[in-house]
C-alpha cells in the first residue's frame, strides 16, 4: 500500500520525510499497533538506532515471548544456537 500525504500537511509538521516516518513508527509502536521490527522497518533505521530513539523518548522495548521465539529461530538458522549440546 502506498500512503500519500498532502504536501501542505507535511510542510505544516515541519518534519522531513524521514522524521515523519520516525514519528509515525514510534507512535504505532507505542500504541501496540506495530511490533518493534515492523516499526523499525518503517523508519529504515538499524535496530540499535531505533531502540536508542525509543529510549530517548522514554519508551522501552516490549520484548515479548513471540520476539524471543523469533530470535531463537533466527539464531538456530544461522547456526549460532544449538540446543542439547554443552558448550566448553
N, C-alpha and C positions, 0 to 999 in steps of 0.2 A: 504494500500500500504506500502510496506517495501522499505525504501530508503537505498541503500548500497553505502558506500563511500570507496574508496581505502584507506587502512591503511597509505600509503605513503602521501596521501593528508591530512589526519587527522593529522599525525605526523608533517607535514610541517607547519600547522597552529600553533602548539604549544599549542593547546587547549585540554582540557579534553572533553569527550563526552558531559557532562552537559554544559560546556561552549560553545561548538559548537552549541548545541541545542538552548541555550540562544541567541547567535549571530544570528542564523537563524530566530528565533522567533521575535526578535527585528527588524530586517531588514524587514521581511514580514509585521509586524505591521506598521512600519514607512512608508512603501510604500503603505499601504492600502490594501494589499493582504489578510491579516487576520484581524479579529476583535481582540480586546484585549483578550476576553475569549478564542478564538481559539489559539492565540499566547501563552497565559499563559499555556494552556493545553499542548502545545508542550514542554514547559520547565518543567512541573510538579511543578512549584512554586505556592505558595499561592498568592491570588490576591494582597494583600498588598505588598508582596515581589517583585512581578513583577512590580507593579506601582512604587515602590521605585527605582527599576532598571531603569525604563524608565526615571524617574526624574533625576537620576544621569547622564543620557545621554542627558539631555535637551529635552526629548520627553515627552509631556504631554498627558494624556489620552484624546482621542477623544470620548467624551460621546455623542452618537447620540440619536436621538429620538427613534430609534429602541432599543437601550440599555435601555432607560427609560421604554419603554413598557415591555421589558423582566423583568426588575427589579420589576415593579409594579405587573406583573403577578405572579412572584415568591413570593412576599410578600403576595399577596392575597391567594395563595395556602397554604401558611404557616399560614394563619390566622392573620398575623401581620398588615394587612392593610385592612380596611373596609371602603368603600365609603358610604356616605349617613347617617352616624351616627356621632353625635357630641361626642367629647372627653371631658370628665370632669376632 
